[in-house]
Amino acid sequence: MPTSLSKEQISQLATVLSDARKDATILDTFPGPIPSTLEEAYVVQNGSIDASNDKIVGWKVGMVPPELREQYGDERILGPVFENVYVELNDNQAKGEEFELPVYAGGFIAIEAELVIETNQDILPGTVNTAQGVEHLVKNVYAGIEIASSPVVDLNSYGPTAIIADIGNQYGMIKGSAIENWQDKIANMNTSVSINDKLINEAPTDGILNGPMAAFAFMIECCAKRGITLPAGSFCSSGAITGVHETLVGAKSTVKFGDVCTMNFVLVDNKAK
C-alpha cells in the first residue's frame, strides 16, 4: 500500500515547489516524496495556492494517461492559472503578429494548443449537475495556448500526482480570438502546432477526450469537490488538442485554429523578463 504523506511533508513539498517557481530555481528531480493519490496531490497544490499572492483567473485541465486511470480513479487533472501568466492577445497578435512567452529555461517546457472556455456566471460548489450538460454555462470559447513549464526538469515523468502538486505544470494561459458559433465551428475545424517552421501535429479542434465540454464539466466537478467557487469570467483551458509538445527557450512556434486564429510566438527565459 502507498504511504500517505505527513502534514509536515505536504507543507514542505508545497513550500519547495512554490519557492522554486517564485525564484526560477531549476530542480533536477522532484523535490520530495511523490503524493500517492490525486486527493493528496491536491492538498499539496492547495499549499502552493496559499503561498501565492496572485489571483486565480482560471484552471487548466490535463489528462491522466490511459494506463493509469484505473489506479488513480480519474481521467483528468486540474491546476490553477494565476493572473501573472494569463495573456489576452490583441487583434494583431491573434492574426499572426509575433509575441513572447516566458518559460523556465532549463526546466520542463512544452506548448499545447487548447480551447479556452469562459464561464458566464458564478458557479458555487454543488450547484451544478454536470450530467445534465454544461453548455448553458459557457459565455465564450476562444482559440488558446497552454504553456506547460516547471522548474522540475522532468516533472511529467513522475506521473499525474507530481504534476498536480506542482500546480498542474501550468505556466501560461493565452487567450486568442473568440470562436463565433463555436459548437458548429470547432466540429468542422482543425488545429495545428508548428515549431521552428516544422509542422508537429494537426488534429480536429474538438478531438479532446469526450469533447471540450467534458473537460469543462471536469473543472466544475473538481472545483466543487475542493470547495472552490468559480467566479463569472473564469477560464477553463480544455486540454491538449494536438498533444504536449516539449521544446526549448528560443523556439518559435505557430498555433493555428483553422481560419479563426493564428498565433506566432517565441519562448523566452523568464529570468530575462
N, C-alpha and C positions, 0 to 999 in steps of 0.2 A: 504494500500500500504506500502511496506517496505521503511524504511527511509534510504537514502544514507548517507554514512559516509562523514564527512568533511575532507578536506585535512589534518587538524591537527590530526584527529582521525586515518586516514590512516597512517600518518607518525609515530604517537606514537605506533600504533599496530605493524608496521614493526620493529620499534626500540626495543620494548619489546621482541618480538619473536626472533629477531636475536641475541639480547644480551643474552637471556636465552640459546640459542644454544651455543654461544661462551663460556659462563661461566658455562654451565651444571647446570643451576639453574632449579630445578623442580617446575612446576607450577600446583597447584591443580585444577585450572579452566582455561578456555580460557581467556586470559588477556585483555578483552575489548569487544566492540560490534562486533558481527559476520557480515561479509560482506553479503549483501543481494543478490548479483548477482555474477556470475562467473567473469564477467569483473572487478567488484570492487575488488574481491579477488586477481586477477592477478596484480592489481595496488599495493596492499599490498605486494604481492610476489616480485614485481619489487623493492620495497623498501628494502626488505631483501637481494636481489641480489646485489643491490647497496652498501649495508652495508658490504658485504663480499669482502675481498681482494683475494679470491680464484677463480681460473679458473673454468668455467663450462665445463665438459667433455661430458655431455650428458643430457638426460631428462628421467624422469620416467613417464610412463603413468599409470593412475589409473582409476577406474570405478566410475561413478555416480550410486548409487543404482537405480534399475529399476523404483521404485515408485516415484523417484524424477527427472527423466529425462525430463518429460514434463515441470515441474516447472522451471528447470534451463536451458532447451533448449540445452542440450548436454548429451552424454552418457559417456564421458571420461573427465579426468582432467590431468594437466601436472605440473610437478615440476622439478626444476633443480637438477642435480647431480654435486656436487662440487668435485674437484680433490682430496681433502683431505679424502674423503670417497669412492673413487674409488679403487678397489682392483683387480689386474690382477694376477690370480693364476699361479703358476709354474706347471710343468708337474706332479710332485709328489702330490701336493695339489689337482690337478684335477683328481687324481686317488685314492684319499682316505686319504692322509696324513692330519692329523688334523691341523686346524689353528684357530686363534682367531679373533673375530669381536667385536668392541666396540659398546655399546649402552648407552642410558640414563638410568642408574639404578634408579628405582623408577618412571620413566616416562612411556610413551607408548612404547611398544616393540613388534614387530611382524616380522616374516620371511615369505618370499614369493618366491616360485620358479618361475623364469621368463626367457624368452628368451631375449638375449641382441643382438640387431641388429646394425650393424656398417654401416655408410654411406660411399659411395665410391667417393664422390665429394662434393664440396661446394654447399650448397643449399641456394640461396638467396630468400628473401620473394617475393612471387608472381611468381616465375619462374617454378613452378611445378603444373601441373593439375593432382591432385591425382586421379581423376576419370578415368584417362587413365592407372592407375596402377603405382606401385612404386617399383616393384621388381628390375627394372633396376638400382635403386639407392642403392642397397644392396651390400656391399663388402663381409661381412661375417655375419653369425648368430652363436651365442655362447650359450652354457648352462650357466645359470646365477642365481643369487640370488639378491633380493632386501631386504635390511634391512629397515623396516619402524620403525623409533624411533623418539620420540619427547619429549621435556621437559614437554609438556602438557599431564598430566596423562591420560586423557580421550579424546584426540583430535578427534578421529574418531566419537565420539558420537555427535559432533556439526555439522556434515554434510560436504558436499564437499567444501563449500566456506571456512570454517575454515581450512580444510586440505590444500587447495591451498595456503591460506595465510601463513601457516607455511611450506613453500616450498614443498608442496605435501607430507608431512610426510616422507621425504627422508633422510636416514642416511646410505646409503651404496649400491653401485652397485658392485657386484662381478662377474667378467668375468671368466668363466671356459673354457672348451675345445671348439674349433671351431667344428661346426656340418657340416661335409662334405656332399655334395649333400642334403642340408638342406630341400629343398622343399619336396623331397621324404621321407627323414629320419623322419622329425617331423610328417608327416602324418601317420607314422606307429610305433610310439614310445610313451611310457607312461613316465610321470614324477611323482615322489613321494617325499613326505616330511615326515620324521620321527623326533620326538622329544623325547629325553631320551629313545631311543630304541623302541618307540611305533609308529607304522605307523599312521599318522594323516590323510593323504589322498593321493590318486593316481588318475591321470586323463590323458587323451590324451594330448600330448605336444602341439598340435595345437588347443586345445579346447578353446582358448580365444575368446571372443565375435567377431564374423565375421572373426576370424583368426588373426594371428600376423601382417599381412600386413595392416590390418585396424588400428591397434594401431600405426604402423609406419607412416601411412598416416596422422593419427590424429596429431602426433608430428609435422610433416611438416606443416600441415594446421594451427595449433595453433601458432607455431612459426612465420609463415608468417603473421598472423593477428596481432601479437605483434611486428612485425618489426625486428624479430630476425633471423640472419643468422646462419645456421648450417654449421660449417666448415667440410671439409672432415675428416673422422675419428671420427665424433660424434657418440655417442651411444644412443640407444633407449631401455629402459627397458620396456618390452611389456605389463606388467600387469600380475596379479597373475594367474598361471595355475591351481593350486590346492586349492587356497583360501588364505585368510590372516590369518595367524596362530599366535595368541598372545602367548607370552611366557615370560620368566624371565631371568635375569642375572644368569649365571651358567648353563643354559640349553645346552645340547649337541644335535646337530641336524645333520641330513643327508638329503641332497637334491640329488636325483638321476635322471639323464636323460638317461633312458634305459641303454645300454651298452656303452654310449658315455662318460659319466662324472659322478663321484661320489664325492660329496663334504661333508666332515665331519668338523664341526666347533663347537666352544663353544663361547657363548656370554659373554663378559666381561664388567665391569664398565669402561666407557670412562674416568672417573676421575683417574683411576689407570694406564692409558696408558701414 
